[in-house]
Amino acid sequence: MWFSRNRDPSVVCPACGSEIPRSRAREYDKYGDRWDREDKRFEYLCKPCYGELCHYPRDGLEDALVELEADCHPWETVVDRYLQALEERDEPLEES
């Protein structure tokens, strides 16, 4: 069996569309947990796009966005609904 000399496959950055060698890319997990690798498929971002990402925890973010986008709304409405949901979630609980 003959092997290709190019052992570094290229990947396409989903943020900007540039094609880069895998060794120069940064692994990205949209769920924010790149250490739990079981049954996952990662995307690969170029270094500039990866650097622009927010690296804060985002527990529940993906589920919240999917739920908000379930109905057909303009993107601005989805963002407004998301911000409203965040405000409601972060309100202090009333004492009984």
N, C-alpha and C positions, 0 to 999 in steps of 0.2 A: 504494500500500500504506500502510495506517495503522499507526502504531507506538503501542504503549501508553505512557502517561505514566510508568508504573512501570518504569523501566529497571533497577531494582535488585531482581532476583528474590529471593524469600525461600527459605531453606533450613531444614531441620530438624536440630537438633543430635542426633546418634545417642546421645549420653551421657545427656541429660536430657529430650529430646523437645520442647524449646522451639523455636518458629518465630521466626527472626530474619532481618533483611535480610542478603543475601550480603555487603554491604560491611562489616557489623559482625561477621562470622564470621571464624574462623581456619581456614586450610586444614590438613587433616590427612591424612597418608599413613600407613596402618597398617604399611607396610614401613620407615618411618623415613628415606626418601630422597625428600624432596619436590622436590629439585632435578632429578632425573632424571624428566622429565615425559612421556616417550614412551609412548603407549598406556596412560596411567593415568587412573583416575577417582578423584577425591579426595572425601573427606567433609569437611564443614564443622562445626566445633564452635563453640559460643558462647564468649565470652571467659572466663567463670568456669570452664567445664569444661576449656578448653584450658590454663588456668593450673594446674589440678590434675594435668595429665599429667606423667609422668616424661620428661624430655627427654634422658636418657642414650641412647647408641647401643644398638640392640637387634638387632644382626646375628644372624640365625638364630633369633630368638625366635619368629616366626610359624611357621616350619617345625617347630620343636620342639613348640610347642603343638598344631599339627595332628597331629603324630605321636603325642603323648601322648593326644589325644582320640579317636584312631582306634578304640580299643576303648571300649565303653560302661562308664564308671566314674562314680561320683559326683564332683562337682567337687572336693571336698576331696582325693580320691585323686589326681586329675590334678595338683593343686597340689603334693601331697607327692612325686609322681613327678618333677615338674619340678624341685623343689628338690634332690632326690636326684641328678638328672642334672647339675645345675649343680655340685654338690659333686664329683661324679666327674670332670667336665670340668676343674675347677680344681685337682685334686690334683697335686702336683709329680710329674714323671716320675722314675722310679727310674733310677739310673745303671746301665749295663750292666757 
